[in-house]
Amino acid sequence: MNRISDKQLGERLLEGLEAAGPAGLSIRQLLRRLGLPPEQRRRVRRLLQRLVASGQVSNNRRGRYARANREFFAEGLVRARGRGWLELAGNGNGSTVGIAPENKGGAMPGDRVRVKLLDADRSGGGRGRVEEILQRGRQQIVGTLHRGGRFVLLVPDDGRLDPLIVRRSSTRDIDDGTVVAVRPDSGNPLQAQVAQVLGQPGVLDTELRRLQIASGLTDDFPAAAEDEVSALGELAGPEAGRADLRKLEHVTIDPDDARDFDDAIFVEKQGDGYRLLVSIADVARYVPAGSAVDQEARRRGCSTYLPGHVYPMLPHRLSEQLCSLAPGRPRPAVSVEMEVGDDGRVRSARLRRSLIRSAARLTYRQVQRVLDGHKQGVAAGQVTMLRAANACARALLAHRKRLGMLDLEVPELQVVVNEQGWPKLIKPAERFFAHRLIEVFMVTANEQVATLMRDSGVPALYRVHPPPDADKLQAFTEVARELGAPAAFSGDVTPTEIAGYLRSLEDSPLRQVLHSLLLRSLMQAFYAAECRPHFGLASSAYLHFTSPIRRYPDLLVHRQLTRLLERAGSQGIAVGRKLQIPVAAEAEELEDLEALAEQCSRSERRALAAERQAQALYGAAYLQQHVGEQFTGRISFPTEFGLFVTLEPSGIEGLLHIAAMRDDYYRFVPERLALVGRRSRKSYLAGQKVQVRLEAVRLFPPQLELVFAGNARDRRQSP
């Protein structure tokens, strides 16, 4: 080290501090970063003091040194922190840059911004100021127009956003209190102009349009994407490297109102097992990476399904025509062919690019009738195939349950709308074994593709489901014990333990309630660039492959898989065998796979939130005409502010606020998940039946206000 002059070492110190950024480094960290031995500490300290004196380096009271007179910037998405602050995600170690209200520069949650760092802490976080809004996260903002004094203001529905000044010229003939959508000015981020007048609040049409815009939903695609799609043609015949499977009578099985068919199955009995083919529309053939269609699909992330309307990820000509596995039409596909034993184990699997022709478009209801012994309306050959599919699915399910797959059943609502878009019927959705048949086939195919992608080393988006949070699971066990269905789980709970507990509830009247409560204690699944276990499916490798028409992660997996299969020819690739073809982990769109995984997870959460809010909105509209009527309900979830009650027979949920429980002072007991009267000791628990009256309905936000029916003595029934 003595051979290095002070000047040379000083330059190395400056380079190390430059790379460290505004957070700076301590002397110990500098030594470690530059590979200097501990005995150089005094020399480094002396040189740093010289650099501080010359103004090239600054040091703070915490003994950290940083380059002086340097401006450091960061770019990324900002999110709400609270109290008007924003925050920018830091360097991946959990640190964040806080942005005070006076430093936001008109930025809003979801915007991509350039931030100047004002100060930093040792983790790389700190405080910053927005210097430039690079891209708006939302093109329109929905809220209520308010006129007052010299200004017209928009109060956004999203409470995280600041009020905006609206140009008066764009508000002519718009009444005070009207719901509108505004577009922020590019030159002045604190000012906006009206883009759409949505209508008066509390009207179903207004609230649906409000939901659509706030959720970023649109039927329209960019002109460039539509032009690309219009230039595409149907597959005329077999292609090189694609196996011709048109002689195998695939069928699609979907809901009654489905319009896009992206998966088809073929099953036949073979010896002591089954031959199972899951063939998925080859969407990647029509949507190359980086194309206008691909960019818009990536932005949307997934299709969103609202009652009576679908906002598709892909243009209609792709989703409902070229890619859809319509009966009688030859379609390019990617097929997973599996040999399944009578014990439900997958003995072998092979993937290949294929050409198929669906023999029939069947519905879950039709298939269930066949499984129940009825044959009308289904060809004889398809009846035979469906019976084989039934046996194969039951074997697969039994095996997955032995592995520990969580067999949770949570009811869903079916909303039927009339031609005017008004809800004419809401009821719990019917669920058949035919649904489970398709689900287990898709899960099995997804798992085989994940295994291949993991073993090949090709980048992909995996579906990850972490183990339950220990505290939440402990809270569930306490509630389950109070309800008379005790659960005992180990510290590091396994899927097999929870699956065993679920089996013990099969004949319990509290089965549905406990399934719902257990679901709340589980973690949320998400997309990730790294292959990690899926707890709920008890799978070591899992991803989404079977729905490329409506999910972008599936399309991305198809695109990566195609790069493998094109090298393999029509024979495809066997899962579990060492690849004999060169594998390149290359993809233009994968420069930041983790960021893409997070984006797809956000898109999924946004779509699910829109679907839940739409169901709540239609439920409120459906019951508007029933205000004042009495209902039997079942307590679905007690909270510190009241009881959520599911009404029968519709399955719509309302809130009985604690303020309406006037016969006693009730307190929330979290370990029992109960409201308990202080004087009477009366308890209201999840699963109990109650008689309630619908007191009021509100469409924004959707809410049913309930009160107890009758007098206090008649309010509660046994579960």
C-alpha positions in Angstrom: 0.0 0.0 0.0 3.0 2.3 0.6 3.6 2.3 -3.1 0.4 4.2 -3.6 0.8 7.9 -3.2 -1.5 10.1 -1.1 -2.8 11.6 -4.3 -3.6 8.2 -5.8 -5.3 7.1 -2.6 -7.2 10.4 -2.4 -8.6 9.8 -5.9 -9.6 6.3 -4.9 -11.4 7.7 -1.8 -13.3 10.2 -4.0 -14.3 7.4 -6.4 -15.6 5.2 -3.5 -17.6 8.1 -2.1 -19.0 9.0 -5.5 -20.3 5.5 -5.9 -21.8 5.4 -2.4 -24.1 8.3 -3.2 -25.5 10.9 -0.8 -25.7 8.4 2.1 -22.0 8.4 2.3 -19.7 5.9 4.1 -18.0 5.5 7.4 -14.2 5.0 7.5 -14.7 1.3 8.2 -17.0 1.0 5.2 -14.6 2.9 3.0 -11.8 0.5 4.0 -13.9 -2.5 3.2 -15.2 -1.1 -0.1 -11.7 -0.2 -1.3 -10.1 -3.4 0.0 -7.7 -1.6 2.4 -6.3 -3.2 5.5 -7.2 -1.9 8.9 -3.8 -0.4 9.5 -4.5 2.2 6.8 -7.3 3.6 8.9 -5.2 6.6 10.3 -3.9 7.4 6.9 -7.4 7.4 5.4 -8.7 9.6 8.2 -5.9 12.1 7.5 -6.6 12.2 3.8 -10.4 12.6 4.4 -9.7 15.5 6.6 -7.7 17.1 3.8 -10.6 16.5 1.4 -13.1 18.0 3.8 -10.9 21.1 4.2 -10.7 21.4 0.4 -14.5 21.2 0.0 -14.4 18.0 -2.0 -15.9 15.9 0.8 -18.4 16.6 3.6 -18.8 14.7 6.8 -21.7 14.7 9.2 -21.9 14.3 13.0 -22.4 10.5 12.6 -18.9 10.0 11.2 -20.0 9.4 7.6 -18.3 11.0 4.6 -19.8 11.9 1.2 -18.9 13.8 -1.9 -19.6 17.5 -1.4 -21.4 19.8 -3.8 -22.9 16.9 -5.6 -26.6 16.7 -6.6 -28.0 13.2 -6.5 -31.2 12.2 -8.3 -33.4 9.2 -8.3 -36.2 8.1 -10.6 -39.2 5.8 -9.9 -42.8 5.5 -9.0 -44.1 7.5 -6.0 -46.7 6.2 -3.6 -48.7 7.7 -0.7 -47.1 7.7 2.7 -49.7 9.6 4.7 -50.4 13.1 5.9 -49.9 14.4 2.4 -46.4 12.9 2.0 -45.2 10.8 -0.9 -42.4 8.3 -0.9 -40.1 6.9 -3.6 -38.9 3.3 -3.3 -35.2 3.2 -2.5 -32.4 0.9 -3.6 -34.1 -2.4 -3.0 -33.1 -2.7 0.7 -36.4 -1.4 2.0 -35.3 2.2 2.2 -37.5 5.0 0.9 -37.1 8.7 0.0 -39.8 10.8 1.7 -41.3 13.8 -0.2 -43.0 16.4 2.0 -46.2 18.1 0.7 -44.3 21.3 -0.1 -41.8 19.3 -2.3 -44.3 17.2 -4.3 -44.4 19.6 -7.3 -47.8 18.4 -8.2 -46.9 14.7 -8.3 -49.5 12.2 -7.3 -49.3 8.5 -6.1 -48.5 6.3 -9.1 -46.6 9.0 -11.1 -43.1 8.3 -12.3 -40.9 11.2 -11.2 -37.4 12.4 -11.0 -36.4 13.4 -7.4 -33.6 15.4 -6.2 -32.2 14.0 -2.9 -32.0 16.7 -0.2 -30.4 14.5 2.4 -29.8 10.8 2.9 -29.5 8.3 5.7 -27.0 5.4 5.8 -29.5 3.0 4.2 -29.9 5.2 1.1 -33.2 6.7 2.0 -33.9 10.2 3.2 -35.8 13.2 2.0 -36.2 14.5 -1.6 -38.0 17.0 -3.8 -39.8 16.2 -7.1 -37.9 17.9 -9.9 -39.9 16.5 -12.9 -43.0 14.4 -13.5 -41.8 11.9 -16.1 -45.1 10.1 -16.6 -48.5 10.4 -15.0 -49.8 7.3 -13.4 -53.4 8.3 -14.2 -54.5 10.3 -17.2 -57.8 11.3 -15.6 -58.8 12.0 -12.0 -62.4 11.4 -10.8 -64.0 13.6 -8.2 -66.7 16.1 -7.3 -66.8 19.6 -8.7 -67.2 22.4 -6.1 -67.7 26.1 -6.9 -66.7 28.6 -4.4 -65.4 32.1 -4.5 -62.9 32.7 -7.3 -62.0 29.1 -7.9 -63.6 25.9 -9.1 -62.1 22.9 -7.3 -62.1 19.2 -7.9 -62.2 17.2 -4.7 -60.8 13.8 -5.8 -62.5 10.6 -4.8 -59.0 9.3 -3.9 -58.3 10.8 -0.5 -54.6 10.6 -1.0 -54.8 13.3 -3.7 -54.8 17.0 -3.2 -57.7 19.2 -4.5 -57.1 20.6 -8.0 -58.0 24.0 -9.4 -60.2 23.4 -12.5 -60.2 25.8 -15.4 -63.5 27.7 -15.4 -63.7 27.6 -19.2 -64.1 23.8 -19.0 -66.9 23.9 -16.4 -69.6 25.9 -18.1 -73.1 24.5 -17.6 -71.8 22.0 -15.0 -73.6 22.1 -11.7 -72.0 22.2 -8.3 -71.7 18.7 -6.9 -71.4 17.0 -10.3 -69.1 14.0 -10.6 -66.5 14.7 -13.3 -63.2 13.4 -14.6 -60.5 15.9 -15.1 -57.2 15.8 -17.0 -54.2 17.5 -15.2 -52.5 20.2 -17.2 -49.0 19.3 -18.5 -47.6 22.7 -17.8 -49.2 23.2 -14.4 -49.7 20.0 -12.4 -51.9 21.8 -9.8 -54.4 22.8 -12.4 -56.8 20.6 -14.5 -59.6 20.8 -17.0 -62.8 18.8 -17.3 -62.4 15.8 -19.6 -65.8 14.1 -18.9 -69.0 14.9 -17.1 -70.1 11.6 -15.4 -73.4 12.8 -13.9 -75.0 13.2 -10.5 -73.7 11.1 -7.6 -75.7 8.1 -6.4 -76.9 7.1 -9.9 -75.8 3.6 -11.0 -74.6 4.8 -14.5 -72.6 7.6 -12.9 -71.1 5.3 -10.3 -70.2 2.7 -13.0 -68.4 5.3 -15.1 -66.7 6.6 -11.9 -65.4 3.1 -11.2 -64.3 2.6 -14.8 -62.2 5.7 -15.0 -60.8 5.5 -11.5 -59.7 1.9 -12.2 -58.1 2.9 -15.6 -60.5 0.7 -17.6 -61.2 1.3 -21.2 -62.6 -0.5 -24.2 -60.4 1.4 -26.6 -57.0 0.3 -27.8 -54.3 2.6 -29.3 -54.6 3.0 -33.0 -51.2 1.4 -33.6 -52.3 -1.7 -31.7 -55.5 -1.9 -33.8 -53.6 -1.5 -37.0 -51.3 -4.4 -36.0 -54.2 -6.7 -35.3 -56.1 -5.8 -38.5 -53.0 -6.9 -40.5 -53.0 -10.4 -38.9 -54.5 -13.4 -40.6 -55.7 -16.8 -39.4 -53.4 -19.8 -39.5 -53.9 -21.5 -42.9 -52.4 -24.9 -42.1 -49.6 -26.7 -40.3 -46.4 -24.9 -39.6 -42.9 -26.3 -39.4 -42.0 -27.4 -35.9 -45.7 -27.6 -34.8 -47.3 -31.0 -34.0 -50.6 -31.5 -35.8 -53.1 -32.6 -33.1 -56.3 -31.8 -35.0 -57.4 -35.5 -34.8 -57.6 -35.4 -31.1 -61.1 -34.2 -30.1 -60.3 -31.3 -27.7 -63.1 -29.5 -26.0 -63.3 -26.1 -24.2 -65.2 -25.8 -21.0 -66.1 -22.3 -19.8 -68.9 -20.3 -18.2 -72.2 -19.8 -20.1 -71.3 -16.2 -21.1 -67.6 -16.7 -22.0 -66.4 -15.2 -25.2 -62.7 -15.9 -25.2 -61.6 -19.5 -25.0 -57.9 -19.9 -24.3 -57.7 -23.5 -22.9 -58.9 -26.9 -24.3 -58.5 -30.4 -22.9 -58.4 -33.9 -24.3 -58.4 -37.0 -22.0 -58.4 -40.7 -22.6 -58.0 -43.8 -20.4 -54.7 -45.6 -21.0 -54.0 -48.8 -19.0 -53.6 -48.0 -15.3 -53.7 -44.2 -16.0 -54.8 -41.4 -18.3 -53.4 -39.5 -21.2 -54.2 -35.8 -20.5 -53.6 -32.9 -22.9 -54.0 -29.3 -21.8 -53.7 -27.1 -24.9 -53.4 -23.4 -24.6 -53.9 -20.7 -27.3 -50.5 -19.7 -28.7 -51.0 -16.0 -28.2 -47.3 -15.3 -28.4 -47.4 -16.2 -32.1 -49.6 -13.1 -32.7 -48.2 -10.7 -30.1 -44.4 -10.2 -30.5 -42.4 -8.6 -27.8 -42.2 -4.8 -28.0 -45.2 -4.5 -30.5 -47.9 -1.9 -29.9 -50.3 -4.7 -28.9 -47.7 -6.1 -26.4 -47.0 -2.7 -24.9 -50.7 -2.1 -24.3 -51.2 -5.6 -22.9 -48.3 -5.0 -20.6 -49.8 -1.8 -19.4 -53.2 -3.4 -18.7 -51.7 -6.5 -17.1 -54.8 -8.5 -17.3 -58.5 -8.5 -18.4 -61.0 -7.1 -15.9 -64.4 -8.8 -15.6 -67.3 -6.7 -14.4 -70.9 -7.9 -14.5 -72.1 -7.8 -18.1 -68.9 -6.3 -19.4 -65.3 -7.3 -20.0 -62.3 -4.9 -20.4 -59.9 -7.2 -22.3 -56.2 -7.2 -22.1 -56.0 -7.9 -25.9 -58.0 -6.3 -28.7 -61.3 -8.2 -29.4 -60.1 -9.5 -32.8 -57.3 -11.4 -30.9 -59.1 -12.3 -27.7 -62.4 -13.4 -29.3 -61.3 -14.5 -32.8 -57.8 -15.2 -33.9 -56.5 -16.6 -30.5 -59.8 -18.0 -29.2 -60.1 -21.8 -29.5 -63.5 -21.7 -31.2 -65.0 -25.0 -32.2 -64.2 -26.2 -35.7 -61.4 -23.7 -36.3 -57.7 -24.8 -36.6 -55.8 -22.8 -34.0 -52.1 -22.7 -33.0 -51.5 -23.8 -29.4 -48.9 -24.9 -26.9 -49.8 -28.3 -25.5 -48.8 -30.0 -22.3 -49.2 -33.7 -22.7 -49.2 -35.7 -19.5 -49.3 -39.3 -18.4 -51.3 -39.5 -15.2 -51.4 -42.6 -13.0 -54.5 -43.9 -11.3 -52.9 -42.6 -8.1 -52.9 -39.0 -9.4 -49.2 -38.7 -9.9 -47.9 -37.2 -13.2 -45.6 -39.9 -14.5 -44.3 -37.9 -17.5 -45.0 -34.7 -19.3 -44.0 -33.2 -22.6 -44.5 -29.7 -24.0 -44.7 -28.8 -27.7 -46.1 -26.3 -30.1 -49.2 -27.7 -31.7 -52.1 -27.2 -34.1 -55.5 -28.2 -32.6 -59.2 -28.0 -33.6 -61.7 -27.8 -30.8 -64.6 -30.3 -31.3 -67.0 -28.5 -29.0 -67.6 -25.4 -26.9 -69.1 -26.8 -23.6 -70.2 -25.0 -20.5 -69.6 -26.1 -16.9 -73.4 -26.7 -16.6 -73.4 -29.0 -19.6 -70.3 -31.0 -18.4 -71.8 -31.4 -14.9 -75.0 -32.8 -16.4 -72.8 -35.4 -18.3 -70.9 -36.2 -15.0 -74.3 -36.6 -13.3 -75.3 -39.2 -15.9 -77.2 -37.1 -18.5 -76.1 -37.4 -22.1 -78.4 -35.1 -24.1 -76.8 -32.5 -26.2 -73.3 -33.9 -26.1 -71.7 -36.2 -28.7 -71.1 -39.8 -27.6 -67.4 -39.6 -28.0 -67.3 -36.4 -25.9 -69.3 -38.2 -23.1 -66.7 -40.9 -23.0 -63.9 -38.4 -22.9 -65.6 -36.4 -20.1 -66.0 -39.5 -18.0 -62.3 -40.2 -18.3 -61.6 -36.6 -17.5 -63.8 -36.9 -14.4 -61.8 -39.9 -13.1 -58.5 -38.3 -14.0 -59.4 -35.1 -12.2 -60.5 -36.9 -9.1 -57.2 -38.8 -9.0 -55.2 -35.6 -9.4 -57.2 -33.8 -6.7 -56.8 -36.7 -4.2 -53.0 -36.7 -4.8 -52.8 -32.9 -4.4 -54.7 -33.1 -1.2 -52.3 -35.7 0.1 -49.5 -33.3 -0.7 -51.3 -30.5 1.3 -53.1 -28.4 -1.2 -55.5 -26.1 0.6 -59.0 -26.9 -0.5 -60.7 -23.6 0.5 -64.2 -22.9 -0.7 -65.2 -19.3 -0.5 -68.6 -18.3 -2.0 -68.7 -15.9 -5.0 -71.7 -13.9 -6.2 -73.3 -14.1 -9.6 -74.7 -10.8 -10.9 -77.1 -11.0 -13.8 -77.8 -7.7 -15.6 -80.6 -6.9 -18.0 -80.2 -5.2 -21.4 -80.2 -1.7 -19.7 -77.3 -2.8 -17.5 -79.5 -2.9 -14.3 -79.0 -5.9 -12.0 -82.0 -8.2 -12.3 -80.7 -11.0 -10.1 -77.9 -11.5 -7.6 -77.3 -14.9 -6.0 -74.4 -17.1 -4.8 -72.7 -18.4 -7.9 -73.2 -22.1 -8.6 -70.1 -24.2 -8.4 -69.9 -27.7 -9.9 -67.3 -30.4 -9.9 -66.8 -29.4 -13.5 -65.2 -26.2 -12.3 -62.8 -28.2 -10.1 -62.0 -30.5 -13.0 -60.8 -27.7 -15.2 -59.0 -26.0 -12.2 -56.9 -29.1 -11.3 -56.0 -29.7 -15.0 -54.8 -26.1 -15.3 -52.9 -26.2 -12.0 -51.2 -29.4 -13.1 -50.2 -28.0 -16.5 -48.9 -24.8 -14.8 -46.8 -26.8 -12.5 -45.2 -28.8 -15.3 -44.3 -25.7 -17.2 -42.9 -24.1 -14.1 -40.7 -27.1 -13.5 -39.4 -27.0 -17.1 -38.7 -23.2 -16.9 -37.0 -23.5 -13.5 -34.8 -26.4 -14.6 -33.9 -24.8 -18.0 -32.8 -21.5 -16.3 -34.9 -19.4 -18.7 -36.2 -16.2 -17.0 -39.9 -16.3 -16.3 -42.5 -14.8 -13.9 -43.4 -17.3 -11.2 -46.5 -17.4 -9.0 -45.4 -17.3 -5.3 -47.5 -17.8 -2.2 -45.6 -17.4 1.0 -46.5 -19.3 4.2 -49.1 -17.7 6.5 -48.1 -14.9 8.9 -47.5 -16.5 12.3 -49.4 -13.8 14.2 -52.5 -14.0 11.9 -52.5 -17.8 12.1 -52.3 -17.6 15.8 -55.3 -15.2 15.9 -57.2 -17.7 13.7 -56.5 -20.6 16.1 -57.9 -18.5 19.0 -61.0 -17.7 17.1 -61.5 -21.2 15.9 -61.2 -22.5 19.5 -63.9 -20.0 20.6 -66.1 -21.2 17.8 -65.7 -24.8 18.9 -63.4 -26.0 16.1 -60.0 -25.9 17.7 -56.9 -25.9 15.4 -53.4 -26.9 16.5 -50.5 -25.9 14.2 -46.8 -26.1 14.6 -44.5 -23.1 14.7 -43.5 -23.6 11.0 -46.8 -24.7 9.8 -46.9 -26.8 6.7 -49.6 -27.0 4.0 -50.3 -30.6 5.1 -51.3 -29.4 8.6 -53.7 -26.8 7.4 -55.1 -29.2 4.7 -55.7 -31.8 7.5 -57.6 -29.2 9.5 -59.8 -28.2 6.6 -60.7 -31.9 6.1 -61.8 -32.0 9.7 -64.4 -29.3 8.9 -66.1 -31.1 6.1 -69.3 -31.9 8.1 -69.1 -28.8 10.4 -71.9 -26.2 10.1 -69.2 -23.6 10.6 -67.2 -24.8 7.6 -67.9 -21.9 5.3 -67.3 -19.3 8.1 -64.0 -20.9 9.1 -62.8 -21.2 5.5 -63.4 -17.5 5.0 -61.6 -16.6 8.3 -58.7 -18.9 7.4 -58.4 -17.2 4.0 -57.9 -13.9 5.8 -55.0 -15.2 7.7 -53.2 -16.4 4.5 -50.7 -14.3 2.6 -51.5 -12.9 -0.8 -50.0 -14.6 -3.8 -47.9 -12.5 -6.1 -45.6 -12.7 -9.2 -41.8 -12.9 -8.8 -38.8 -13.4 -11.0 -37.4 -16.1 -8.7 -39.0 -19.5 -8.4 -40.2 -20.0 -4.8 -42.8 -22.3 -3.3 -46.6 -21.9 -3.6 -47.9 -22.6 -0.1 -51.6 -22.9 -1.0 -50.9 -25.5 -3.7 -48.1 -27.2 -1.8 -46.0 -26.8 -5.0 -42.3 -26.2 -5.1 -42.5 -24.6 -8.6 -45.6 -22.8 -10.0 -46.5 -20.2 -12.5 -49.3 -19.0 -14.7 -49.3 -20.4 -18.2 -52.9 -21.3 -19.0 -54.6 -17.9 -19.6 -52.4 -15.9 -22.0 -55.5 -14.1 -23.5 -56.3 -12.5 -20.2 -53.1 -12.4 -18.1 -49.8 -10.8 -19.2 -47.6 -13.1 -17.0 -49.0 -16.1 -19.0 -48.2 -14.4 -22.3 -44.6 -13.7 -21.1 -44.2 -17.3 -20.1 -45.5 -18.4 -23.5 -43.0 -16.2 -25.2 -40.1 -17.6 -23.2 -41.3 -21.1 -23.6 -41.6 -20.7 -27.4 -37.9 -19.8 -27.5 -37.2 -23.3 -26.1 -39.8 -25.2 -28.1 -38.7 -23.6 -31.5 -35.3 -25.3 -31.0 -36.9 -28.6 -30.1 -39.1 -29.2 -33.2 -42.5 -30.9 -33.2 -41.4 -33.6 -30.7 -41.2 -30.9 -28.0 -39.4 -31.1 -24.7 -39.9 -33.7 -21.9 -40.2 -32.2 -18.4 -37.5 -33.5 -16.0 -34.9 -34.5 -18.6 -31.7 -32.6 -19.2 -32.1 -30.3 -22.2 -30.1 -31.3 -25.2 -30.6 -27.9 -26.9 -28.8 -24.6 -26.2 -30.7 -22.4 -23.9 -30.3 -18.6 -24.0 -31.7 -16.5 -21.2 -32.4 -13.6 -23.5 -35.4 -11.4 -23.8 -35.6 -7.8 -24.7 -38.5 -7.2 -22.3 -36.8 -8.9 -19.3 -34.2 -6.2 -18.5 -35.9 -5.7 -15.2 -38.0 -8.8 -14.5 -38.6 -8.0 -10.8 -40.1 -4.6 -11.8 -42.3 -6.4 -14.3 -43.4 -8.9 -11.7 -44.4 -6.1 -9.3 -46.2 -4.3 -12.1 -48.2 -7.4 -12.9 -49.0 -8.0 -9.3 -50.3 -4.4 -9.0 -52.4 -4.8 -12.2 -53.9 -8.0 -10.7 -54.8 -6.2 -7.4 -56.3 -3.3 -9.3 -58.5 -5.6 -11.4 -59.6 -7.6 -8.4 -60.4 -4.3 -6.5 -62.5 -3.1 -9.4 -64.4 -6.4 -9.7 -65.1 -6.4 -5.9 -66.3 -2.8 -6.0 -68.5 -3.4 -9.0 -70.1 -6.4 -7.2 -70.7 -4.2 -4.2 -72.1 -1.4 -6.4 -74.5 -3.7 -8.2 -75.5 -5.3 -4.8 -76.4 -1.9 -3.4 -78.3 -0.9 -6.6 -80.2 -4.2 -6.5 -81.4 -3.7 -2.9 -82.3 0.0 -3.3 -85.9 -1.0 -3.9 -85.9 -3.2 -0.7 -85.1 -0.5 1.9 -87.2 -1.1 5.0 -87.6 -4.8 4.4 -86.4 -7.5 6.8 -83.8 -10.2 6.0 -82.3 -13.2 7.6 -78.6 -12.9 7.6 -75.4 -14.5 8.9 -72.6 -12.6 10.6 -69.6 -12.9 8.3 -67.1 -10.8 10.2 -67.4 -8.9 13.5 -65.2 -5.8 13.8 -64.6 -3.0 16.4 -67.1 -0.8 14.5 -69.9 -3.3 13.9 -71.0 -6.5 12.2 -70.7 -7.4 8.6 -73.7 -9.5 7.8 -74.3 -11.6 4.7 -78.0 -11.4 3.6 -79.9 -14.5 2.5 -80.6 -15.6 -0.2 -78.7 -13.0 -2.3 -75.3 -13.3 -0.5 -74.9 -9.5 -0.5 -73.0 -8.1 2.5 -74.0 -5.1 4.6 -72.8 -3.4 7.7 -74.7 -3.2 11.0 -72.8 -0.4 12.7 -72.1 -0.6 16.4 -73.9 2.7 16.9 -77.1 0.9 15.9 -76.6 -1.7 18.7 -78.3 0.4 21.4 -79.4 -2.2 23.9 -75.9 -2.4 25.4 -72.4 -1.0 25.2 -70.5 -3.5 23.0 -66.8 -4.0 22.8 -64.7 -5.9 20.3 -62.9 -9.0 21.6 -60.3 -9.8 18.9 -59.2 -13.2 20.4 -62.8 -14.3 20.1 -63.6 -12.3 17.0 -66.8 -11.1 18.8 -68.7 -8.1 19.9 -69.6 -8.6 23.6 -72.1 -6.5 25.6 -70.6 -5.0 28.7 -73.8 -5.3 30.8 -75.6 -8.3 29.3 -72.5 -10.3 28.2 -74.4 -11.0 25.0 -72.0 -12.1 22.2 -72.2 -11.7 18.5 -69.8 -14.2 16.7 -69.0 -15.0 13.1 -71.5 -17.5 11.7 -74.4 -16.5 13.9 -77.8 -16.0 12.3 -79.5 -12.6 12.9 -82.7 -10.9 11.8 -81.9 -7.5 10.3 -83.7 -4.6 8.5 -82.3 -2.8 5.5 -82.2 0.8 6.8 -80.5 2.7 4.0 -78.5 2.1 0.8 -75.6 4.2 -0.6 -74.0 3.8 -4.0 -70.9 5.8 -3.3 -69.1 4.3 -1.7 -71.3 1.2 -2.0 -72.8 0.4 1.4 -75.9 -1.2 3.0 -76.8 0.1 6.4 -78.5 -2.5 8.5 -80.2 -2.5 11.9 -81.6 -5.3 14.0 -85.2 -6.3 13.3 -87.7 -6.7 16.1 -86.9 -6.1 19.7 -83.7 -6.9 21.5 -84.8 -10.3 22.8 -85.6 -11.5 19.3 -82.4 -10.4 17.6 -80.2 -13.4 17.8 -80.7 -17.0 16.7 -78.4 -19.9 17.4 -75.9 -20.7 14.6 
